Amino acid sequence: MNRKISPHEEQAIDAMLAELHGQPAPDLSEQILQRLRETPSLGDRCTESLTSSGSLRVEVGATRRRAVAEKPAVVFPWKIAMAVAGIAAALLVVVWMGRDFNDLNAPLTAEDSNLAHAPNSVLDRALPSHKLAHDDTALPKPTVASEINLDPQSAERKPLKGIPLAMDSSPEDPLEAIEPPQPQAAVVKKRTTAPGSRKAVTLVAKEIDTNLHDYWSSLGIQAAQEADVAEIAERLSQVLGTDVPEQAIESVTAFESFLANPQIARAAAQHFLNVVTDGGFKKLDADSQTSLLNELANCFGSKQPFDETLAAWIRGDSKNSLHWYSANATDGIHPLARRFAALTMNVDVRCIKCHDSVIESRGTQSEYWSFAGLLERSVTRKNKKVLSVTTDRASDDLVFFETLDGRQKVVEAGVPAGWIAGSGDTAAVDLKQWSQRVTGSRELARGVVNSMWRMIHGRPLRGSVVDLSTPPHTESLGSLERRLVDDLIDSRFDIARTLALIVSTSSTRRSVPMALRADQIAMSSQADIDHGNMLVGAFAAAQPQHASLPVGKRVQFASRSVGVSLDAIQKETMLLAQTLDVPDSKNQSKGQGDAATKKANVTIEQFPGKAAAPPVQWLTLIDGLDEKVNHLAYLVPMQKVPKPVNEVVEKMVTEKNSEPLILHRVWWMIHP
């Protein structure tokens, strides 16, 4: 049997274990020398080994020789045993003591430098020690101390390599070179850019033109040639209703200076109001028109942010609030809801009045009736005139509406949260809340950009996909829209600047396709006409100047053309064009050329003679010719199809015209 360990041997073992655990070793020189003197020979010196239970066994002298004699199969040379023990001890020392290699002056490694870009890890590790003691979430991951079954509470916590847990203000602190994570930008972009920090308008104009050419390239089309400067100036004079000199369209800055003239600003404001109110502005009395024009002209003269002006109109703070509501509500609350939604939030509500959006993903019937219900309770009308506007919540009553299948549903009145910025899951319950969220919002900027593009080019830049004449939607078109929207927000809703940017684009300088010109369309092939219309649809060519025909005259012409040959229709069309008055901006335009020349440049949109497909493909999803005709009227938008139009439809059905041809002719009669 092995003898018991002596006190000196036990002290030596404790010293060795203490040294392995990182504690300073005591001076045992005297005890070691005394043990050497007691050892009889080299063969009897101390030999150490580990038992199967993990405890340390020391064999000395004859006891060791006895063990060797009894169990020769398990005896190893003393050098091998000492080497194994040394390697094991070295590994434990390296693993445990490696946590203390904390040279703050050493540069961070590539792995450590990656931590600087982690959003939370660096700051969590850099929390002060008192924070770590109370916040479990800030603690680092378990260290090797726990993995080797040592008590983690008995060991002093050491900072990770190069990342000290306790920070001080010393300039040598390596964490000072690490930038803290930046907070995420707000979803809603408010007035974060000062007017002086916005980009130069000439630079923005070049970027927009680049976006426009990228858009045409993405469609695989080549834009029409540029028109003469005189032709462009004449065209803009017709659009704005005022004389536009050639010098004003030489550059974007030149047109900005042109708009600084108060009379020009009033002309631009008048055209804008006619566009966004669908002509309702013209139905106001003279005093109301003058007052509303004067205030809006300040915006087109770059003297007043448009979003603040519009918000004051909505919440009733302006003396022109009632005039603004009256201009948009001359034909009822539902047209008012449609116009307000389009301008202030860039939402198309024409389809969702009757059903949830099918073609586009945005908009539900419940959202529409919630918004329309708010306007109906906040606006008091009589004889097509708005008498008063209640900006606070008028009533807590629910809004009832009927679904397509006849069921009754209810919603709360308000502006849907998904339509406005900065609302989260909360709807605006009154006009005052709505006006606050509209101010400076991206939704308003998109609505203004598309309305102003329509003001110059006749259609929104990025209109609804349900429309017949909307441009093809691509990522390049979205980039173009975002460029204009960002600049409008950065300029604090300077709509004069936005108008100048739109006028200076390459789209404004394009010429009319040869196949669509008044003197060529009768001799052009259908393929050339279709190609010309495609260029016009993508804003790669100018739209031909069409005479404005009342619906009544169009219906009469269509009625006479039913059952008539195509040649007779073309001759009838030319005769009708010669009898029309040429729109000449009320004699305010440049007036170059005589009346005969102007009449030659005016054309009537070609009356459809044949068609192989409906005007838009989604009409094939609707059952019955009558419903398809009704949906075309909703696009105009009209509340219902005029009775004379239905009579012409019945006549075409009797003549056995194809359904696609009937639909094309209906659109020709009713579209603006």
C-alpha positions in Angstrom: 0.0 0.0 0.0 1.1 3.5 -0.6 2.2 5.6 2.3 0.4 8.7 3.3 1.5 12.1 1.9 3.6 14.0 4.2 2.8 17.6 5.2 5.8 18.9 3.1 4.6 17.0 0.0 1.0 18.2 0.5 2.3 21.8 0.7 4.3 21.3 -2.5 1.1 20.0 -4.3 -0.9 23.0 -3.1 1.7 25.4 -4.3 1.7 23.8 -7.8 -2.1 24.0 -8.0 -2.1 27.6 -6.8 0.4 28.4 -9.5 -1.7 26.7 -12.2 -4.7 28.9 -11.1 -2.8 32.1 -11.7 -1.7 32.9 -8.1 1.9 33.7 -7.2 3.9 30.7 -6.1 5.3 30.8 -2.5 9.0 30.3 -1.7 9.4 26.6 -1.0 13.2 26.5 -1.4 13.8 25.3 2.2 11.2 22.6 2.1 12.5 21.3 -1.2 16.1 21.1 0.0 15.0 19.3 3.1 13.1 16.7 1.1 16.1 16.1 -1.1 18.3 15.4 2.0 15.7 12.8 3.2 15.7 11.0 -0.2 18.0 8.0 -0.1 18.9 7.8 -3.8 17.9 9.1 -7.2 15.8 6.0 -7.8 13.8 6.8 -4.6 12.9 10.4 -5.5 9.4 11.7 -5.7 7.3 10.5 -8.5 3.8 12.0 -9.2 0.9 10.5 -11.1 -2.8 11.0 -11.5 -5.3 8.4 -10.4 -8.3 7.5 -12.3 -10.4 9.6 -10.0 -8.4 12.7 -10.9 -6.6 13.0 -7.5 -2.9 13.4 -7.3 -0.8 10.4 -6.0 2.8 10.7 -4.9 5.0 7.7 -4.7 8.4 7.8 -3.1 11.3 5.4 -2.3 10.5 1.7 -1.7 6.8 2.3 -2.1 7.4 3.2 -5.7 9.6 0.2 -6.3 6.9 -2.0 -4.7 4.3 -0.6 -7.1 6.5 -1.3 -10.1 7.1 -4.8 -9.0 3.4 -5.5 -8.5 2.2 -3.8 -11.7 4.9 -3.7 -14.3 2.4 -3.3 -17.2 1.4 0.2 -16.3 4.7 1.6 -15.4 6.0 4.5 -17.6 9.4 6.1 -17.5 9.5 9.1 -15.3 10.4 11.4 -18.1 7.3 10.5 -20.1 5.1 10.9 -17.1 6.6 14.3 -16.3 6.2 15.4 -20.0 2.5 14.5 -20.1 1.9 16.3 -16.8 3.8 19.4 -18.1 1.9 19.6 -21.3 -1.4 19.3 -19.5 -0.4 22.0 -17.1 0.8 24.2 -19.9 -2.5 23.9 -21.8 -4.5 24.8 -18.7 -2.2 27.9 -18.1 -2.6 29.1 -21.7 -6.4 28.7 -21.8 -6.9 30.4 -18.4 -4.3 33.0 -18.5 -5.0 34.0 -22.2 -7.8 36.2 -20.9 -5.4 38.5 -19.3 -3.4 39.4 -22.4 -4.9 42.9 -22.6 -2.4 45.1 -24.2 -4.4 48.3 -24.8 -1.5 49.8 -26.9 -1.7 47.0 -29.4 -3.6 47.8 -32.6 -6.9 46.1 -33.2 -6.8 43.1 -35.5 -9.0 42.7 -38.6 -11.4 40.6 -36.5 -11.5 43.3 -33.8 -12.0 46.1 -36.3 -15.1 44.4 -37.5 -16.7 45.0 -34.2 -16.6 48.7 -34.7 -19.4 48.2 -37.3 -21.6 46.1 -35.1 -24.6 48.1 -34.0 -24.7 46.8 -30.4 -21.8 44.6 -29.5 -19.2 47.4 -29.0 -21.4 49.6 -26.9 -22.5 46.6 -24.8 -19.0 45.5 -24.1 -18.0 49.0 -23.3 -20.6 49.5 -20.6 -19.1 50.4 -17.1 -18.8 47.7 -14.6 -21.6 48.9 -12.4 -23.9 48.6 -15.3 -22.8 45.0 -15.9 -23.5 44.2 -12.3 -27.2 45.2 -12.6 -28.0 44.4 -16.2 -27.9 40.8 -17.3 -28.4 41.7 -21.0 -25.1 43.6 -21.0 -23.0 40.6 -19.7 -20.5 39.1 -22.1 -20.8 35.4 -23.2 -19.5 32.7 -20.7 -15.7 32.6 -20.7 -13.4 29.7 -20.6 -13.5 29.7 -16.8 -17.0 28.2 -16.8 -16.0 25.7 -19.5 -13.2 24.2 -17.4 -15.5 23.8 -14.4 -14.0 26.6 -12.3 -16.2 28.8 -10.1 -16.8 32.0 -12.2 -17.7 34.0 -9.2 -14.4 33.3 -7.5 -12.5 34.5 -10.5 -12.0 38.2 -11.2 -13.9 39.3 -14.4 -11.4 40.2 -17.1 -12.2 42.4 -20.1 -12.0 40.8 -23.5 -9.0 41.3 -25.6 -8.7 44.9 -26.8 -12.2 45.7 -25.5 -12.0 46.9 -21.9 -15.2 46.8 -19.9 -14.4 49.9 -17.9 -14.1 53.0 -20.0 -12.4 56.2 -19.0 -11.9 59.5 -20.7 -8.2 58.8 -21.5 -7.3 59.8 -25.0 -5.4 56.5 -25.3 -8.7 54.6 -25.1 -8.9 52.6 -28.3 -12.7 52.8 -28.3 -12.5 56.5 -29.1 -11.6 55.5 -32.6 -14.8 53.5 -32.9 -17.8 55.4 -34.1 -21.0 54.5 -32.2 -23.9 53.2 -34.3 -26.0 56.0 -35.8 -29.8 56.0 -35.2 -31.9 55.1 -38.2 -33.3 57.9 -40.2 -37.0 58.7 -39.6 -39.4 57.2 -42.1 -41.2 60.5 -42.5 -38.9 63.2 -43.9 -39.8 66.5 -42.4 -38.0 69.8 -42.8 -34.5 68.4 -42.2 -32.8 70.4 -45.0 -32.2 74.1 -44.8 -32.9 76.1 -48.0 -29.2 76.9 -48.3 -28.1 73.3 -48.3 -30.2 72.1 -51.2 -28.5 71.2 -54.5 -28.1 73.7 -57.3 -31.1 73.6 -59.5 -28.9 73.2 -62.6 -27.3 70.1 -61.2 -30.7 68.6 -60.3 -32.0 69.4 -63.8 -29.1 67.4 -65.3 -29.8 64.5 -63.0 -33.4 64.4 -63.9 -32.6 64.4 -67.6 -30.2 61.5 -67.0 -33.1 59.6 -65.2 -35.4 60.4 -68.1 -33.0 59.0 -70.8 -32.4 55.9 -68.6 -36.1 55.4 -68.6 -36.4 55.5 -72.3 -33.4 53.1 -72.6 -35.2 50.7 -70.2 -38.1 50.6 -72.5 -35.9 50.1 -75.6 -37.2 53.2 -77.4 -35.6 56.2 -79.0 -37.1 59.6 -78.2 -38.5 61.8 -81.0 -36.3 64.6 -82.3 -36.2 67.9 -80.4 -38.6 70.5 -81.6 -37.7 74.1 -82.6 -37.5 76.5 -79.7 -40.3 78.6 -81.2 -42.6 75.5 -81.3 -41.8 74.7 -77.7 -42.4 78.3 -76.6 -45.8 78.3 -78.5 -46.8 75.0 -76.9 -46.0 76.2 -73.4 -47.9 79.4 -74.1 -51.0 77.3 -74.9 -50.6 75.3 -71.7 -50.0 78.2 -69.3 -52.3 80.7 -70.9 -49.6 83.4 -71.1 -46.9 84.4 -73.5 -43.7 82.4 -72.9 -40.7 83.9 -74.7 -38.0 81.7 -76.1 -35.5 83.2 -73.7 -37.5 81.8 -70.8 -36.9 78.2 -71.8 -33.2 78.4 -72.5 -32.4 77.0 -69.0 -34.0 76.0 -65.7 -32.7 79.2 -64.1 -34.2 81.3 -66.9 -37.6 79.8 -66.3 -37.3 80.4 -62.5 -36.6 84.0 -63.2 -39.5 84.1 -65.6 -41.9 82.8 -62.8 -40.7 85.5 -60.5 -42.9 88.0 -62.5 -46.1 88.3 -60.4 -48.3 88.2 -63.5 -46.6 85.0 -64.7 -46.9 83.5 -61.3 -50.6 84.2 -61.3 -51.0 82.6 -64.7 -49.2 79.4 -63.5 -51.3 79.4 -60.3 -54.5 79.7 -62.3 -53.6 76.8 -64.6 -52.6 74.6 -61.6 -55.9 75.3 -59.9 -57.9 74.4 -63.0 -56.0 71.1 -63.2 -56.2 69.9 -59.6 -59.9 71.0 -59.3 -60.9 69.6 -62.7 -62.2 73.0 -63.7 -64.0 73.7 -60.4 -62.0 76.8 -59.9 -63.7 78.4 -62.9 -67.0 78.0 -61.2 -66.1 80.3 -58.3 -67.2 83.9 -58.3 -64.7 86.5 -59.4 -63.8 87.7 -55.9 -63.2 84.2 -54.7 -61.0 83.4 -57.7 -58.9 86.6 -57.2 -58.3 85.9 -53.5 -57.4 82.3 -54.0 -55.1 83.1 -56.9 -53.2 85.9 -55.0 -52.3 83.5 -52.2 -51.3 80.6 -54.5 -49.3 83.0 -56.7 -47.0 83.7 -53.7 -46.1 80.0 -53.8 -45.3 80.1 -57.6 -43.2 83.2 -56.9 -41.1 81.2 -54.4 -42.3 83.4 -51.6 -44.2 80.9 -49.6 -43.9 77.1 -49.0 -46.9 75.3 -50.7 -47.3 72.7 -48.1 -47.9 75.3 -45.4 -50.3 77.1 -47.6 -52.3 73.9 -48.3 -52.3 72.8 -44.7 -53.8 76.2 -43.7 -56.5 75.8 -46.4 -57.3 72.3 -45.0 -57.6 73.2 -41.4 -59.5 76.5 -42.0 -56.8 78.9 -40.9 -56.7 80.8 -44.1 -59.3 83.2 -45.4 -59.3 81.2 -48.6 -60.2 77.9 -47.0 -63.8 78.0 -48.0 -62.8 79.0 -51.6 -60.5 76.1 -51.8 -63.1 73.6 -50.6 -65.7 75.1 -52.9 -63.5 74.8 -55.9 -63.0 71.1 -55.2 -66.6 70.3 -54.1 -68.7 71.9 -56.8 -69.9 68.5 -57.9 -70.2 66.7 -54.5 -68.3 65.2 -51.6 -67.1 62.2 -53.5 -65.3 64.2 -56.2 -63.9 66.3 -53.3 -62.5 63.1 -51.7 -61.0 62.0 -55.0 -59.2 65.3 -55.6 -58.0 65.8 -52.1 -56.6 62.2 -51.9 -54.8 62.6 -55.3 -53.1 65.9 -54.5 -52.4 65.6 -50.8 -51.6 61.9 -50.5 -51.1 60.6 -54.1 -53.9 58.1 -53.6 -56.2 57.1 -56.5 -59.6 56.3 -55.0 -61.7 55.9 -58.2 -61.9 52.1 -58.0 -62.0 51.6 -54.2 -65.3 53.5 -53.8 -67.1 50.4 -54.9 -64.6 47.6 -54.1 -61.1 46.9 -52.8 -58.3 47.6 -55.2 -57.8 44.7 -57.6 -55.3 46.0 -60.1 -53.1 47.9 -57.6 -52.4 46.7 -54.0 -53.1 50.0 -52.3 -56.5 51.0 -51.1 -59.6 49.3 -49.7 -63.3 50.2 -49.8 -63.3 50.6 -46.0 -60.5 53.2 -46.3 -62.3 55.1 -48.9 -65.5 55.4 -46.9 -63.6 56.3 -43.8 -62.0 59.3 -45.6 -65.2 60.3 -47.5 -67.2 60.0 -44.2 -64.7 62.5 -42.5 -65.2 65.0 -45.3 -68.9 64.6 -45.4 -69.2 65.4 -41.7 -66.6 68.2 -41.7 -67.8 70.1 -44.8 -71.2 71.8 -45.0 -72.4 72.4 -48.6 -75.5 74.1 -50.1 -76.2 74.8 -53.7 -72.7 73.6 -54.8 -71.0 76.0 -52.4 -69.2 75.2 -49.2 -70.7 77.2 -46.3 -68.5 76.0 -43.4 -65.7 73.6 -42.5 -65.3 71.9 -39.1 -61.7 71.2 -38.4 -62.2 69.4 -35.1 -63.9 66.0 -34.8 -67.5 66.6 -35.8 -69.1 63.3 -34.7 -68.2 59.9 -33.2 -70.9 58.1 -35.2 -69.8 55.3 -37.5 -69.9 55.4 -41.2 -72.1 52.9 -43.0 -71.5 51.7 -46.6 -72.5 48.8 -48.8 -70.2 46.2 -50.3 -70.6 44.7 -53.8 -72.5 41.7 -52.5 -75.0 43.9 -50.7 -73.7 43.6 -47.1 -73.6 46.6 -44.8 -70.3 47.5 -43.2 -69.2 50.2 -40.8 -66.0 52.2 -40.3 -64.8 55.1 -38.2 -64.5 58.4 -40.0 -60.9 59.5 -40.5 -57.9 59.7 -42.8 -56.6 56.1 -43.1 -53.2 55.6 -41.4 -51.8 53.9 -44.5 -52.4 57.0 -46.6 -50.6 59.6 -44.5 -47.1 59.9 -43.1 -46.0 59.7 -39.5 -49.2 58.0 -38.3 -48.2 54.4 -37.7 -51.4 52.5 -36.9 -53.3 55.6 -36.0 -55.7 57.4 -38.4 -56.2 61.2 -38.4 -59.6 61.7 -36.8 -60.2 65.3 -37.9 -59.0 67.9 -40.5 -56.6 69.5 -38.0 -54.7 66.2 -37.4 -54.7 65.5 -41.1 -53.2 69.0 -42.0 -50.4 68.5 -39.5 -49.4 65.2 -41.0 -49.6 66.4 -44.5 -47.2 69.3 -43.9 -43.7 68.4 -45.2 -44.8 64.8 -46.0 -43.5 62.7 -48.8 -47.0 61.7 -49.8 -47.9 65.3 -50.4 -44.7 65.8 -52.4 -45.6 62.9 -54.7 -49.0 64.2 -55.2 -47.7 67.7 -56.1 -45.1 66.4 -58.5 -47.6 64.2 -60.4 -50.1 67.1 -60.5 -47.5 69.5 -61.8 -46.3 67.0 -64.4 -49.9 66.6 -65.5 -50.2 70.4 -65.6 -47.5 70.5 -68.3 -47.8 67.1 -70.1 -51.5 66.3 -69.7 -50.9 63.2 -67.6 -49.3 62.4 -64.2 -45.6 61.3 -64.3 -46.4 58.0 -62.5 -50.1 57.6 -62.8 -52.4 54.7 -61.9 -51.9 51.5 -63.9 -55.7 51.3 -64.5 -55.5 54.3 -66.7 -55.5 54.0 -70.5 -52.6 56.4 -71.0 -50.3 55.8 -68.0 -46.6 55.5 -68.9 -45.0 52.0 -68.4 -43.9 51.6 -64.8 -40.2 50.7 -64.5 -37.5 51.3 -61.8 -36.1 54.1 -63.9 -39.4 55.9 -63.9 -39.5 55.5 -60.1 -36.0 57.0 -59.8 -37.1 60.0 -61.9 -40.1 60.6 -59.6 -38.1 60.2 -56.5 -35.6 62.8 -57.8 -38.3 65.4 -58.2 -39.9 64.5 -54.9 -36.7 64.7 -52.9 -35.9 68.1 -54.4 -39.3 69.4 -53.6 -38.9 68.4 -50.0 -35.4 69.7 -49.8 -36.5 73.1 -51.2 -39.2 73.4 -48.6 -42.0 72.9 -51.2 -40.8 75.5 -53.6 -43.3 74.7 -56.4 -41.8 77.3 -58.7 -38.6 75.4 -58.7 -40.4 72.1 -59.4 -42.3 73.7 -62.3 -39.0 75.0 -63.7 -37.4 71.6 -63.5 -40.4 69.9 -65.3 -40.4 72.5 -68.0 -36.7 72.1 -68.6 -36.8 68.3 -69.0 -36.1 66.6 -72.4 -39.8 65.6 -72.5 -40.9 69.2 -72.9 -38.5 69.6 -75.9 -39.6 66.6 -77.9 -41.5 67.0 -81.2 -44.8 65.4 -82.3 -44.3 62.1 -84.1 -44.8 62.5 -87.8 -47.5 59.9 -88.0 -49.6 61.8 -85.5 -49.4 65.2 -87.1 -52.6 66.6 -88.5 -51.4 66.7 -92.1 -50.0 63.1 -91.9 -52.3 61.0 -89.8 -54.7 60.2 -92.6 -51.9 58.8 -94.7 -50.0 57.0 -91.9 -50.2 53.3 -91.3 -51.7 51.8 -88.1 -48.3 50.6 -87.1 -46.8 54.1 -87.4 -49.7 55.5 -85.4 -49.3 52.9 -82.7 -45.6 53.6 -82.4 -46.2 57.3 -82.2 -48.7 56.8 -79.4 -46.2 54.6 -77.6 -43.6 57.4 -77.7 -46.2 59.9 -76.5 -47.2 57.5 -73.7 -43.6 57.3 -72.4 -43.1 61.1 -72.6 -40.6 60.5 -75.4 -42.6 62.6 -77.8 -44.9 65.6 -77.6 -48.6 65.0 -77.6 -50.3 66.4 -80.7 -52.5 69.4 -80.1 -56.1 68.2 -80.1 -59.0 70.5 -80.3 -61.2 70.4 -77.2 -64.6 69.0 -78.2 -67.6 69.0 -75.8 -69.0 65.5 -75.1 -72.2 66.5 -77.0 -70.3 67.2 -80.2 -68.4 64.0 -79.9 -71.6 62.0 -79.4 -73.1 63.5 -82.4 -70.1 62.7 -84.5 -70.0 59.2 -83.3 -73.7 58.7 -84.0 -73.2 59.8 -87.6 -70.2 57.6 -88.0 -71.9 54.3 -87.0 -72.1 52.1 -90.1 -70.0 54.5 -92.2 -66.8 53.5 -94.1 -63.4 54.5 -92.8 -62.8 56.9 -95.7 -66.0 58.7 -94.9 -65.0 58.9 -91.2 -61.7 60.5 -92.1 -63.3 63.0 -94.4 -65.8 63.8 -91.7 -63.1 64.3 -89.2 -61.2 66.8 -91.4 -64.4 68.7 -92.0 -65.1 68.9 -88.3 -61.6 70.1 -87.5 -61.9 73.0 -90.0 -65.1 74.2 -88.3 -63.4 74.4 -84.9 -61.9 77.5 -83.2 -58.2 77.1 -82.7 -57.1 77.5 -79.0 -54.7 80.4 -79.2 -54.3 81.2 -75.5 -56.9 84.0 -75.9 -54.6 85.9 -78.3 -51.9 86.0 -75.7 -49.5 83.7 -77.4 -46.7 84.6 -79.8 -49.1 84.5 -82.7 -46.6 83.4 -85.3 -48.2 82.4 -88.6 -51.7 83.1 -89.9 -54.9 81.4 -88.9 -54.7 78.9 -91.8 -51.3 77.7 -90.6 -52.7 77.3 -87.0 -55.7 75.3 -88.3 -53.3 73.0 -90.1 -51.6 72.2 -86.8 -54.8 71.4 -85.0 -56.2 67.9 -85.2 -59.1 66.0 -83.7 -58.3 62.7 -82.1 -58.8 60.0 -84.7 -62.2 58.4 -84.3 -61.6 54.6 -84.0 -62.4 52.6 -87.1 -61.2 49.2 -85.9 -59.9 47.5 -82.8 -58.7 44.1 -81.9 -58.5 44.5 -78.1 -60.2 46.6 -75.5 -58.6 49.9 -74.5 -57.2 48.3 -71.3 -56.8 44.6 -70.7 -58.4 44.6 -67.2 -61.7 45.2 -68.8 -61.7 41.6 -69.8 -62.1 40.7 -66.1 -65.6 42.4 -66.1 -68.7 40.6 -67.2 -71.1 42.3 -69.6 -70.8 45.2 -72.0 -72.8 47.6 -69.9 -70.5 47.1 -66.9 -67.5 47.6 -69.0 -68.9 50.9 -70.3 -69.7 52.0 -66.8 -66.1 51.3 -65.7 -64.8 53.4 -68.6 -67.0 56.3 -67.3 -65.6 55.8 -63.8 -62.1 56.4 -65.2 -63.0 59.8 -66.6 -64.2 60.1 -63.9 -68.0 60.3 -64.3 -70.6 59.3 -61.8 -72.6 57.6 -64.5 -72.6 57.2 -68.3 -74.5 60.0 -70.1 -77.7 58.9 -71.7 -76.8 59.9 -75.3 -73.6 57.8 -75.0 -75.7 54.8 -74.0 -77.9 55.4 -77.1 -74.9 55.4 -79.4 -73.8 52.1 -77.7 -77.1 50.5 -78.5 -76.8 51.7 -82.1 -73.4 50.1 -82.4 -74.6 46.8 -80.9 -77.4 46.8 -83.5 -74.8 47.3 -86.3 -73.0 44.3 -84.9 -69.8 46.2 -84.1 -67.2 44.2 -82.1 -67.0 44.8 -78.4 -63.4 46.1 -78.4 -64.4 48.7 -81.1 -67.5 49.8 -79.1 -65.3 50.3 -76.0 -62.7 52.3 -77.9 -65.5 54.6 -79.4 -67.1 55.0 -76.0 -63.8 56.2 -74.6 -63.3 58.6 -77.5 -66.7 60.1 -76.7 -66.3 60.6 -73.0 -62.6 61.0 -72.1 -61.4 64.5 -71.4 
